[in-house]
Amino acid sequence: MTLQAQFEQAQIDSKTLSERPDNTTMLKMYALFKQGSGGDAQGDRPGMTDFINRAKWDAWNELKGTSQEQAQQQYIDLVEGLKG
């Protein structure tokens, strides 16, 4: 199975986890997914009053310079770990 196929399967698996991960883990999953599917953070950082989207953008931006392949593998590993 290719890395891309494993990444896509991990996306599906992430939606069927027995327990919802905590917010910190959810942010990490979001950031790794975005980095793995689109590369470095794009667009402007959301404003101070947009707390959720600002936190998501910041988490994604922290991965700047991480290759899409590295981010995909980290996402796969994270989802696998959450599956138990």
Secondary structure as the mmCIF struct_conf table of DSSP 4:
data_model
#
loop_
_struct_conf.conf_type_id
_struct_conf.id
_struct_conf.beg_label_comp_id
_struct_conf.beg_label_asym_id
_struct_conf.beg_label_seq_id
_struct_conf.end_label_comp_id
_struct_conf.end_label_asym_id
_struct_conf.end_label_seq_id
HELX_RH_AL_P HELX_RH_AL_P1 LEU A 3 SER A 14
TURN_TY1_P TURN_TY1_P1 LYS A 15 THR A 16
BEND BEND1 SER A 18 GLU A 19
HELX_LH_PP_P HELX_LH_PP_P1 ARG A 20 ASP A 22
HELX_RH_AL_P HELX_RH_AL_P2 ASN A 23 GLY A 38
BEND BEND2 ASP A 40 ASP A 40
BEND BEND3 GLY A 43 GLY A 43
HELX_LH_PP_P HELX_LH_PP_P2 ASP A 44 GLY A 47
TURN_TY1_P TURN_TY1_P2 MET A 48 THR A 49
HELX_RH_AL_P HELX_RH_AL_P3 PHE A 51 ASN A 61
TURN_TY1_P TURN_TY1_P3 GLU A 62 GLY A 65
HELX_RH_AL_P HELX_RH_AL_P4 GLN A 68 LYS A 83
#
